[in-house]
């Protein structure tokens, strides 16, 4: 976990994701930053959110390997 002045971010295998809280539904959610594809994750606790974040990254990397895609982490 990386914490800046106001933001808390998740990191895993070189990828960074944000954390947002929906106070109405009491759910955490976020998306991976600096990638051209949309990689989203959610959870009802921080632990669940982090687990889903890591799983989403692992799934994305496997998907890219299956397609033979080059991993480009930039948005240009």
PDB file of N, CA, C and O in Angstrom:
ATOM      1  N   UNK A   1       0.851  -1.173   0.000  1.00  0.00           N
ATOM      2  CA  UNK A   1       0.000   0.000   0.000  1.00  0.00           C
ATOM      3  C   UNK A   1       0.894   1.233   0.000  1.00  0.00           C
ATOM      4  O   UNK A   1       1.874   1.293   0.743  1.00  0.00           O
ATOM      5  N   UNK A   2       0.561   2.204  -0.824  1.00  0.00           N
ATOM      6  CA  UNK A   2       1.283   3.465  -0.914  1.00  0.00           C
ATOM      7  C   UNK A   2       0.341   4.560  -0.444  1.00  0.00           C
ATOM      8  O   UNK A   2      -0.811   4.618  -0.873  1.00  0.00           O
ATOM      9  N   UNK A   3       0.826   5.431   0.437  1.00  0.00           N
ATOM     10  CA  UNK A   3      -0.019   6.514   0.917  1.00  0.00           C
ATOM     11  C   UNK A   3       0.642   7.849   0.622  1.00  0.00           C
ATOM     12  O   UNK A   3       1.784   8.090   1.015  1.00  0.00           O
ATOM     13  N   UNK A   4      -0.086   8.715  -0.073  1.00  0.00           N
ATOM     14  CA  UNK A   4       0.390  10.054  -0.364  1.00  0.00           C
ATOM     15  C   UNK A   4      -0.233  11.042   0.602  1.00  0.00           C
ATOM     16  O   UNK A   4      -0.636  10.675   1.706  1.00  0.00           O
ATOM     17  N   UNK A   5      -0.311  12.297   0.184  1.00  0.00           N
ATOM     18  CA  UNK A   5      -0.900  13.323   1.035  1.00  0.00           C
ATOM     19  C   UNK A   5      -2.361  13.028   1.364  1.00  0.00           C
ATOM     20  O   UNK A   5      -2.787  13.180   2.509  1.00  0.00           O
ATOM     21  N   UNK A   6      -3.134  12.603   0.351  1.00  0.00           N
ATOM     22  CA  UNK A   6      -4.564  12.394   0.563  1.00  0.00           C
ATOM     23  C   UNK A   6      -5.056  11.067   0.009  1.00  0.00           C
ATOM     24  O   UNK A   6      -6.162  10.638   0.337  1.00  0.00           O
ATOM     25  N   UNK A   7      -4.273  10.422  -0.807  1.00  0.00           N
ATOM     26  CA  UNK A   7      -4.716   9.226  -1.492  1.00  0.00           C
ATOM     27  C   UNK A   7      -4.008   7.987  -0.956  1.00  0.00           C
ATOM     28  O   UNK A   7      -2.829   8.025  -0.607  1.00  0.00           O
ATOM     29  N   UNK A   8      -4.743   6.909  -0.902  1.00  0.00           N
ATOM     30  CA  UNK A   8      -4.160   5.615  -0.577  1.00  0.00           C
ATOM     31  C   UNK A   8      -4.244   4.775  -1.839  1.00  0.00           C
ATOM     32  O   UNK A   8      -5.307   4.666  -2.449  1.00  0.00           O
ATOM     33  N   UNK A   9      -3.139   4.190  -2.225  1.00  0.00           N
ATOM     34  CA  UNK A   9      -3.071   3.405  -3.455  1.00  0.00           C
ATOM     35  C   UNK A   9      -2.631   1.988  -3.127  1.00  0.00           C
ATOM     36  O   UNK A   9      -1.939   1.751  -2.137  1.00  0.00           O
ATOM     37  N   UNK A  10      -3.036   1.064  -3.961  1.00  0.00           N
ATOM     38  CA  UNK A  10      -2.584  -0.313  -3.878  1.00  0.00           C
ATOM     39  C   UNK A  10      -1.506  -0.530  -4.929  1.00  0.00           C
ATOM     40  O   UNK A  10      -1.578   0.058  -6.008  1.00  0.00           O
ATOM     41  N   UNK A  11      -0.522  -1.349  -4.645  1.00  0.00           N
ATOM     42  CA  UNK A  11       0.498  -1.694  -5.637  1.00  0.00           C
ATOM     43  C   UNK A  11       0.694  -3.206  -5.630  1.00  0.00           C
ATOM     44  O   UNK A  11       0.622  -3.859  -4.589  1.00  0.00           O
ATOM     45  N   UNK A  12       0.947  -3.743  -6.833  1.00  0.00           N
ATOM     46  CA  UNK A  12       1.182  -5.178  -6.982  1.00  0.00           C
ATOM     47  C   UNK A  12       1.791  -5.417  -8.348  1.00  0.00           C
ATOM     48  O   UNK A  12       1.254  -4.975  -9.363  1.00  0.00           O
ATOM     49  N   UNK A  13       2.917  -6.117  -8.372  1.00  0.00           N
ATOM     50  CA  UNK A  13       3.605  -6.480  -9.609  1.00  0.00           C
ATOM     51  C   UNK A  13       3.842  -5.281 -10.533  1.00  0.00           C
ATOM     52  O   UNK A  13       3.762  -5.407 -11.755  1.00  0.00           O
ATOM     53  N   UNK A  14       4.132  -4.126  -9.945  1.00  0.00           N
ATOM     54  CA  UNK A  14       4.422  -2.928 -10.728  1.00  0.00           C
ATOM     55  C   UNK A  14       3.196  -2.136 -11.154  1.00  0.00           C
ATOM     56  O   UNK A  14       3.329  -1.114 -11.828  1.00  0.00           O
ATOM     57  N   UNK A  15       2.009  -2.587 -10.776  1.00  0.00           N
ATOM     58  CA  UNK A  15       0.772  -1.884 -11.120  1.00  0.00           C
ATOM     59  C   UNK A  15       0.260  -1.157  -9.890  1.00  0.00           C
ATOM     60  O   UNK A  15       0.441  -1.616  -8.762  1.00  0.00           O
ATOM     61  N   UNK A  16      -0.383  -0.018 -10.118  1.00  0.00           N
ATOM     62  CA  UNK A  16      -0.936   0.802  -9.043  1.00  0.00           C
ATOM     63  C   UNK A  16      -2.417   0.991  -9.277  1.00  0.00           C
ATOM     64  O   UNK A  16      -2.859   1.212 -10.405  1.00  0.00           O
ATOM     65  N   UNK A  17      -3.176   0.902  -8.209  1.00  0.00           N
ATOM     66  CA  UNK A  17      -4.612   1.117  -8.300  1.00  0.00           C
ATOM     67  C   UNK A  17      -5.091   2.047  -7.205  1.00  0.00           C
ATOM     68  O   UNK A  17      -4.493   2.129  -6.132  1.00  0.00           O
ATOM     69  N   UNK A  18      -6.169   2.742  -7.489  1.00  0.00           N
ATOM     70  CA  UNK A  18      -6.722   3.666  -6.512  1.00  0.00           C
ATOM     71  C   UNK A  18      -7.759   2.963  -5.644  1.00  0.00           C
ATOM     72  O   UNK A  18      -8.190   1.852  -5.951  1.00  0.00           O
ATOM     73  N   UNK A  19      -8.151   3.619  -4.561  1.00  0.00           N
ATOM     74  CA  UNK A  19      -9.190   3.122  -3.672  1.00  0.00           C
ATOM     75  C   UNK A  19     -10.223   4.216  -3.509  1.00  0.00           C
ATOM     76  O   UNK A  19      -9.895   5.355  -3.177  1.00  0.00           O
ATOM     77  N   UNK A  20     -11.473   3.860  -3.747  1.00  0.00           N
ATOM     78  CA  UNK A  20     -12.584   4.772  -3.509  1.00  0.00           C
ATOM     79  C   UNK A  20     -13.571   4.076  -2.584  1.00  0.00           C
ATOM     80  O   UNK A  20     -13.675   2.849  -2.579  1.00  0.00           O
ATOM     81  N   UNK A  21     -14.288   4.867  -1.808  1.00  0.00           N
ATOM     82  CA  UNK A  21     -15.256   4.319  -0.869  1.00  0.00           C
ATOM     83  C   UNK A  21     -16.635   4.853  -1.215  1.00  0.00           C
ATOM     84  O   UNK A  21     -16.830   6.060  -1.363  1.00  0.00           O
ATOM     85  N   UNK A  22     -17.586   3.940  -1.341  1.00  0.00           N
ATOM     86  CA  UNK A  22     -18.985   4.321  -1.533  1.00  0.00           C
ATOM     87  C   UNK A  22     -19.657   4.196  -0.167  1.00  0.00           C
ATOM     88  O   UNK A  22     -19.958   3.091   0.284  1.00  0.00           O
ATOM     89  N   UNK A  23     -19.888   5.329   0.484  1.00  0.00           N
ATOM     90  CA  UNK A  23     -20.427   5.296   1.837  1.00  0.00           C
ATOM     91  C   UNK A  23     -21.870   4.805   1.869  1.00  0.00           C
ATOM     92  O   UNK A  23     -22.312   4.274   2.888  1.00  0.00           O
ATOM     93  N   UNK A  24     -22.609   4.971   0.778  1.00  0.00           N
ATOM     94  CA  UNK A  24     -23.993   4.484   0.744  1.00  0.00           C
ATOM     95  C   UNK A  24     -24.052   2.960   0.763  1.00  0.00           C
ATOM     96  O   UNK A  24     -24.824   2.375   1.523  1.00  0.00           O
ATOM     97  N   UNK A  25     -23.248   2.329  -0.063  1.00  0.00           N
ATOM     98  CA  UNK A  25     -23.259   0.862  -0.134  1.00  0.00           C
ATOM     99  C   UNK A  25     -22.233   0.219   0.805  1.00  0.00           C
ATOM    100  O   UNK A  25     -22.216  -1.000   0.978  1.00  0.00           O
ATOM    101  N   UNK A  26     -21.374   1.059   1.411  1.00  0.00           N
ATOM    102  CA  UNK A  26     -20.310   0.581   2.302  1.00  0.00           C
ATOM    103  C   UNK A  26     -19.370  -0.389   1.585  1.00  0.00           C
ATOM    104  O   UNK A  26     -18.941  -1.395   2.150  1.00  0.00           O
ATOM    105  N   UNK A  27     -19.062  -0.064   0.333  1.00  0.00           N
ATOM    106  CA  UNK A  27     -18.171  -0.881  -0.486  1.00  0.00           C
ATOM    107  C   UNK A  27     -16.957  -0.059  -0.883  1.00  0.00           C
ATOM    108  O   UNK A  27     -17.031   1.159  -1.040  1.00  0.00           O
ATOM    109  N   UNK A  28     -15.842  -0.753  -1.041  1.00  0.00           N
ATOM    110  CA  UNK A  28     -14.620  -0.181  -1.591  1.00  0.00           C
ATOM    111  C   UNK A  28     -14.548  -0.592  -3.057  1.00  0.00           C
ATOM    112  O   UNK A  28     -14.965  -1.693  -3.417  1.00  0.00           O
ATOM    113  N   UNK A  29     -14.028   0.278  -3.890  1.00  0.00           N
ATOM    114  CA  UNK A  29     -13.808  -0.076  -5.288  1.00  0.00           C
ATOM    115  C   UNK A  29     -12.658   0.750  -5.828  1.00  0.00           C
ATOM    116  O   UNK A  29     -12.243   1.737  -5.219  1.00  0.00           O
ATOM    117  N   UNK A  30     -12.151   0.338  -6.971  1.00  0.00           N
ATOM    118  CA  UNK A  30     -11.050   1.067  -7.571  1.00  0.00           C
ATOM    119  C   UNK A  30     -10.747   0.539  -8.949  1.00  0.00           C
ATOM    120  O   UNK A  30     -11.390  -0.390  -9.438  1.00  0.00           O
ATOM    121  N   UNK A  31      -9.745   1.156  -9.570  1.00  0.00           N
ATOM    122  CA  UNK A  31      -9.295   0.714 -10.890  1.00  0.00           C
ATOM    123  C   UNK A  31      -7.787   0.915 -10.985  1.00  0.00           C
ATOM    124  O   UNK A  31      -7.203   1.762 -10.308  1.00  0.00           O
ATOM    125  N   UNK A  32      -7.181   0.111 -11.844  1.00  0.00           N
ATOM    126  CA  UNK A  32      -5.732   0.173 -12.046  1.00  0.00           C
ATOM    127  C   UNK A  32      -5.416   1.402 -12.891  1.00  0.00           C
ATOM    128  O   UNK A  32      -6.097   1.682 -13.878  1.00  0.00           O
ATOM    129  N   UNK A  33      -4.390   2.121 -12.497  1.00  0.00           N
ATOM    130  CA  UNK A  33      -3.985   3.356 -13.167  1.00  0.00           C
ATOM    131  C   UNK A  33      -2.934   3.070 -14.233  1.00  0.00           C
ATOM    132  O   UNK A  33      -2.214   2.074 -14.161  1.00  0.00           O
ATOM    133  N   UNK A  34      -2.857   3.944 -15.208  1.00  0.00           N
ATOM    134  CA  UNK A  34      -1.788   3.945 -16.215  1.00  0.00           C
ATOM    135  C   UNK A  34      -1.745   2.706 -17.093  1.00  0.00           C
ATOM    136  O   UNK A  34      -0.666   2.271 -17.495  1.00  0.00           O
ATOM    137  N   UNK A  35      -2.907   2.131 -17.396  1.00  0.00           N
ATOM    138  CA  UNK A  35      -2.994   1.048 -18.373  1.00  0.00           C
ATOM    139  C   UNK A  35      -4.064   1.423 -19.389  1.00  0.00           C
ATOM    140  O   UNK A  35      -4.998   2.162 -19.077  1.00  0.00           O
ATOM    141  N   UNK A  36      -3.922   0.910 -20.601  1.00  0.00           N
ATOM    142  CA  UNK A  36      -4.884   1.258 -21.645  1.00  0.00           C
ATOM    143  C   UNK A  36      -6.197   0.505 -21.486  1.00  0.00           C
ATOM    144  O   UNK A  36      -7.222   0.944 -22.007  1.00  0.00           O
ATOM    145  N   UNK A  37      -6.186  -0.619 -20.777  1.00  0.00           N
ATOM    146  CA  UNK A  37      -7.391  -1.398 -20.539  1.00  0.00           C
ATOM    147  C   UNK A  37      -8.013  -1.014 -19.199  1.00  0.00           C
ATOM    148  O   UNK A  37      -7.343  -0.439 -18.341  1.00  0.00           O
ATOM    149  N   UNK A  38      -9.282  -1.330 -19.025  1.00  0.00           N
ATOM    150  CA  UNK A  38      -9.962  -1.072 -17.760  1.00  0.00           C
ATOM    151  C   UNK A  38      -9.839  -2.311 -16.885  1.00  0.00           C
ATOM    152  O   UNK A  38     -10.281  -3.398 -17.257  1.00  0.00           O
ATOM    153  N   UNK A  39      -9.234  -2.132 -15.723  1.00  0.00           N
ATOM    154  CA  UNK A  39      -9.104  -3.209 -14.749  1.00  0.00           C
ATOM    155  C   UNK A  39      -9.707  -2.678 -13.448  1.00  0.00           C
ATOM    156  O   UNK A  39      -9.132  -1.807 -12.795  1.00  0.00           O
ATOM    157  N   UNK A  40     -10.864  -3.213 -13.083  1.00  0.00           N
ATOM    158  CA  UNK A  40     -11.585  -2.738 -11.899  1.00  0.00           C
ATOM    159  C   UNK A  40     -11.642  -3.837 -10.842  1.00  0.00           C
ATOM    160  O   UNK A  40     -11.495  -5.018 -11.155  1.00  0.00           O
ATOM    161  N   UNK A  41     -11.854  -3.440  -9.599  1.00  0.00           N
ATOM    162  CA  UNK A  41     -11.920  -4.377  -8.478  1.00  0.00           C
ATOM    163  C   UNK A  41     -12.780  -3.758  -7.387  1.00  0.00           C
ATOM    164  O   UNK A  41     -12.999  -2.547  -7.365  1.00  0.00           O
ATOM    165  N   UNK A  42     -13.265  -4.605  -6.479  1.00  0.00           N
ATOM    166  CA  UNK A  42     -14.114  -4.103  -5.395  1.00  0.00           C
ATOM    167  C   UNK A  42     -14.063  -5.069  -4.213  1.00  0.00           C
ATOM    168  O   UNK A  42     -13.563  -6.188  -4.326  1.00  0.00           O
ATOM    169  N   UNK A  43     -14.583  -4.617  -3.097  1.00  0.00           N
ATOM    170  CA  UNK A  43     -14.662  -5.457  -1.913  1.00  0.00           C
ATOM    171  C   UNK A  43     -15.453  -4.770  -0.818  1.00  0.00           C
ATOM    172  O   UNK A  43     -15.624  -3.551  -0.823  1.00  0.00           O
ATOM    173  N   UNK A  44     -15.932  -5.573   0.122  1.00  0.00           N
ATOM    174  CA  UNK A  44     -16.695  -5.011   1.240  1.00  0.00           C
ATOM    175  C   UNK A  44     -15.801  -4.678   2.429  1.00  0.00           C
ATOM    176  O   UNK A  44     -16.269  -4.123   3.423  1.00  0.00           O
ATOM    177  N   UNK A  45     -14.506  -5.016   2.331  1.00  0.00           N
ATOM    178  CA  UNK A  45     -13.513  -4.653   3.341  1.00  0.00           C
ATOM    179  C   UNK A  45     -12.207  -4.349   2.616  1.00  0.00           C
ATOM    180  O   UNK A  45     -12.056  -4.656   1.433  1.00  0.00           O
ATOM    181  N   UNK A  46     -11.267  -3.744   3.334  1.00  0.00           N
ATOM    182  CA  UNK A  46      -9.976  -3.457   2.717  1.00  0.00           C
ATOM    183  C   UNK A  46      -9.300  -4.758   2.280  1.00  0.00           C
ATOM    184  O   UNK A  46      -8.734  -4.835   1.190  1.00  0.00           O
ATOM    185  N   UNK A  47      -9.364  -5.766   3.131  1.00  0.00           N
ATOM    186  CA  UNK A  47      -8.734  -7.046   2.816  1.00  0.00           C
ATOM    187  C   UNK A  47      -9.336  -7.663   1.560  1.00  0.00           C
ATOM    188  O   UNK A  47      -8.614  -8.177   0.706  1.00  0.00           O
ATOM    189  N   UNK A  48     -10.660  -7.609   1.453  1.00  0.00           N
ATOM    190  CA  UNK A  48     -11.337  -8.142   0.271  1.00  0.00           C
ATOM    191  C   UNK A  48     -10.987  -7.336  -0.972  1.00  0.00           C
ATOM    192  O   UNK A  48     -10.794  -7.905  -2.046  1.00  0.00           O
ATOM    193  N   UNK A  49     -10.903  -6.021  -0.834  1.00  0.00           N
ATOM    194  CA  UNK A  49     -10.519  -5.149  -1.945  1.00  0.00           C
ATOM    195  C   UNK A  49      -9.110  -5.484  -2.429  1.00  0.00           C
ATOM    196  O   UNK A  49      -8.879  -5.618  -3.631  1.00  0.00           O
ATOM    197  N   UNK A  50      -8.176  -5.618  -1.499  1.00  0.00           N
ATOM    198  CA  UNK A  50      -6.794  -5.920  -1.867  1.00  0.00           C
ATOM    199  C   UNK A  50      -6.699  -7.287  -2.553  1.00  0.00           C
ATOM    200  O   UNK A  50      -5.956  -7.443  -3.521  1.00  0.00           O
ATOM    201  N   UNK A  51      -7.431  -8.251  -2.066  1.00  0.00           N
ATOM    202  CA  UNK A  51      -7.432  -9.580  -2.675  1.00  0.00           C
ATOM    203  C   UNK A  51      -7.997  -9.520  -4.096  1.00  0.00           C
ATOM    204  O   UNK A  51      -7.459 -10.153  -5.004  1.00  0.00           O
ATOM    205  N   UNK A  52      -9.074  -8.767  -4.289  1.00  0.00           N
ATOM    206  CA  UNK A  52      -9.664  -8.647  -5.621  1.00  0.00           C
ATOM    207  C   UNK A  52      -8.744  -7.876  -6.566  1.00  0.00           C
ATOM    208  O   UNK A  52      -8.667  -8.192  -7.753  1.00  0.00           O
ATOM    209  N   UNK A  53      -8.045  -6.862  -6.043  1.00  0.00           N
ATOM    210  CA  UNK A  53      -7.071  -6.101  -6.826  1.00  0.00           C
ATOM    211  C   UNK A  53      -5.970  -7.022  -7.344  1.00  0.00           C
ATOM    212  O   UNK A  53      -5.644  -7.009  -8.531  1.00  0.00           O
ATOM    213  N   UNK A  54      -5.406  -7.814  -6.452  1.00  0.00           N
ATOM    214  CA  UNK A  54      -4.330  -8.734  -6.852  1.00  0.00           C
ATOM    215  C   UNK A  54      -4.836  -9.769  -7.851  1.00  0.00           C
ATOM    216  O   UNK A  54      -4.153 -10.090  -8.824  1.00  0.00           O
ATOM    217  N   UNK A  55      -6.030 -10.287  -7.607  1.00  0.00           N
ATOM    218  CA  UNK A  55      -6.621 -11.250  -8.533  1.00  0.00           C
ATOM    219  C   UNK A  55      -6.873 -10.646  -9.897  1.00  0.00           C
ATOM    220  O   UNK A  55      -6.671 -11.303 -10.919  1.00  0.00           O
ATOM    221  N   UNK A  56      -7.318  -9.390  -9.920  1.00  0.00           N
ATOM    222  CA  UNK A  56      -7.577  -8.708 -11.197  1.00  0.00           C
ATOM    223  C   UNK A  56      -6.281  -8.519 -11.984  1.00  0.00           C
ATOM    224  O   UNK A  56      -6.268  -8.684 -13.204  1.00  0.00           O
ATOM    225  N   UNK A  57      -5.198  -8.177 -11.296  1.00  0.00           N
ATOM    226  CA  UNK A  57      -3.894  -8.024 -11.960  1.00  0.00           C
ATOM    227  C   UNK A  57      -3.437  -9.375 -12.511  1.00  0.00           C
ATOM    228  O   UNK A  57      -3.016  -9.464 -13.664  1.00  0.00           O
ATOM    229  N   UNK A  58      -3.519 -10.417 -11.697  1.00  0.00           N
ATOM    230  CA  UNK A  58      -3.097 -11.747 -12.146  1.00  0.00           C
ATOM    231  C   UNK A  58      -3.928 -12.205 -13.345  1.00  0.00           C
ATOM    232  O   UNK A  58      -3.386 -12.758 -14.302  1.00  0.00           O
ATOM    233  N   UNK A  59      -5.247 -11.977 -13.296  1.00  0.00           N
ATOM    234  CA  UNK A  59      -6.123 -12.342 -14.422  1.00  0.00           C
ATOM    235  C   UNK A  59      -5.748 -11.568 -15.679  1.00  0.00           C
ATOM    236  O   UNK A  59      -5.716 -12.130 -16.774  1.00  0.00           O
ATOM    237  N   UNK A  60      -5.465 -10.278 -15.520  1.00  0.00           N
ATOM    238  CA  UNK A  60      -5.091  -9.430 -16.651  1.00  0.00           C
ATOM    239  C   UNK A  60      -3.786  -9.902 -17.290  1.00  0.00           C
ATOM    240  O   UNK A  60      -3.672  -9.977 -18.514  1.00  0.00           O
ATOM    241  N   UNK A  61      -2.816 -10.214 -16.456  1.00  0.00           N
ATOM    242  CA  UNK A  61      -1.527 -10.676 -16.979  1.00  0.00           C
ATOM    243  C   UNK A  61      -1.684 -12.010 -17.709  1.00  0.00           C
ATOM    244  O   UNK A  61      -1.075 -12.216 -18.758  1.00  0.00           O
ATOM    245  N   UNK A  62      -2.483 -12.902 -17.171  1.00  0.00           N
ATOM    246  CA  UNK A  62      -2.728 -14.187 -17.824  1.00  0.00           C
ATOM    247  C   UNK A  62      -3.460 -13.983 -19.153  1.00  0.00           C
ATOM    248  O   UNK A  62      -3.119 -14.610 -20.157  1.00  0.00           O
ATOM    249  N   UNK A  63      -4.454 -13.113 -19.155  1.00  0.00           N
ATOM    250  CA  UNK A  63      -5.207 -12.807 -20.372  1.00  0.00           C
ATOM    251  C   UNK A  63      -4.274 -12.261 -21.458  1.00  0.00           C
ATOM    252  O   UNK A  63      -4.357 -12.671 -22.615  1.00  0.00           O
ATOM    253  N   UNK A  64      -3.398 -11.347 -21.086  1.00  0.00           N
ATOM    254  CA  UNK A  64      -2.446 -10.778 -22.058  1.00  0.00           C
ATOM    255  C   UNK A  64      -1.494 -11.846 -22.583  1.00  0.00           C
ATOM    256  O   UNK A  64      -1.176 -11.861 -23.772  1.00  0.00           O
ATOM    257  N   UNK A  65      -1.036 -12.742 -21.707  1.00  0.00           N
ATOM    258  CA  UNK A  65      -0.167 -13.836 -22.141  1.00  0.00           C
ATOM    259  C   UNK A  65      -0.889 -14.737 -23.145  1.00  0.00           C
ATOM    260  O   UNK A  65      -0.311 -15.130 -24.158  1.00  0.00           O
ATOM    261  N   UNK A  66      -2.148 -15.061 -22.862  1.00  0.00           N
ATOM    262  CA  UNK A  66      -2.929 -15.924 -23.760  1.00  0.00           C
ATOM    263  C   UNK A  66      -3.106 -15.291 -25.134  1.00  0.00           C
ATOM    264  O   UNK A  66      -3.091 -15.987 -26.149  1.00  0.00           O
ATOM    265  N   UNK A  67      -3.273 -13.974 -25.167  1.00  0.00           N
ATOM    266  CA  UNK A  67      -3.451 -13.267 -26.437  1.00  0.00           C
ATOM    267  C   UNK A  67      -2.132 -12.940 -27.111  1.00  0.00           C
ATOM    268  O   UNK A  67      -2.109 -12.551 -28.279  1.00  0.00           O
ATOM    269  N   UNK A  68      -1.031 -13.095 -26.383  1.00  0.00           N
ATOM    270  CA  UNK A  68       0.279 -12.748 -26.927  1.00  0.00           C
ATOM    271  C   UNK A  68       0.482 -11.251 -27.011  1.00  0.00           C
ATOM    272  O   UNK A  68       1.287 -10.783 -27.816  1.00  0.00           O
ATOM    273  N   UNK A  69      -0.228 -10.494 -26.200  1.00  0.00           N
ATOM    274  CA  UNK A  69      -0.119  -9.029 -26.216  1.00  0.00           C
ATOM    275  C   UNK A  69       1.082  -8.556 -25.433  1.00  0.00           C
ATOM    276  O   UNK A  69       1.455  -9.147 -24.419  1.00  0.00           O
ATOM    277  N   UNK A  70       1.684  -7.485 -25.913  1.00  0.00           N
ATOM    278  CA  UNK A  70       2.737  -6.818 -25.188  1.00  0.00           C
ATOM    279  C   UNK A  70       2.095  -5.973 -24.099  1.00  0.00           C
ATOM    280  O   UNK A  70       1.122  -5.264 -24.357  1.00  0.00           O
ATOM    281  N   UNK A  71       2.621  -6.039 -22.905  1.00  0.00           N
ATOM    282  CA  UNK A  71       2.064  -5.277 -21.802  1.00  0.00           C
ATOM    283  C   UNK A  71       2.555  -3.837 -21.864  1.00  0.00           C
ATOM    284  O   UNK A  71       3.745  -3.567 -21.702  1.00  0.00           O
ATOM    285  N   UNK A  72       1.637  -2.927 -22.096  1.00  0.00           N
ATOM    286  CA  UNK A  72       1.948  -1.505 -22.162  1.00  0.00           C
ATOM    287  C   UNK A  72       1.217  -0.829 -21.031  1.00  0.00           C
ATOM    288  O   UNK A  72      -0.010  -0.736 -21.051  1.00  0.00           O
ATOM    289  N   UNK A  73       1.953  -0.355 -20.042  1.00  0.00           N
ATOM    290  CA  UNK A  73       1.336   0.240 -18.867  1.00  0.00           C
ATOM    291  C   UNK A  73       1.126   1.744 -19.011  1.00  0.00           C
ATOM    292  O   UNK A  73       0.773   2.403 -18.032  1.00  0.00           O
ATOM    293  N   UNK A  74       1.326   2.288 -20.169  1.00  0.00           N
ATOM    294  CA  UNK A  74       1.178   3.746 -20.304  1.00  0.00           C
ATOM    295  C   UNK A  74      -0.126   4.106 -21.004  1.00  0.00           C
ATOM    296  O   UNK A  74      -0.667   3.335 -21.797  1.00  0.00           O
ATOM    297  N   UNK A  75      -0.601   5.279 -20.692  1.00  0.00           N
ATOM    298  CA  UNK A  75      -1.801   5.812 -21.347  1.00  0.00           C
ATOM    299  C   UNK A  75      -1.439   6.722 -22.527  1.00  0.00           C
ATOM    300  O   UNK A  75      -2.328   7.279 -23.172  1.00  0.00           O
ATOM    301  N   UNK A  76      -0.183   6.869 -22.803  1.00  0.00           N
ATOM    302  CA  UNK A  76       0.373   7.717 -23.856  1.00  0.00           C
ATOM    303  C   UNK A  76       0.483   9.108 -23.401  1.00  0.00           C
ATOM    304  O   UNK A  76       0.932   9.971 -24.157  1.00  0.00           O
TER     305      UNK A  76
END
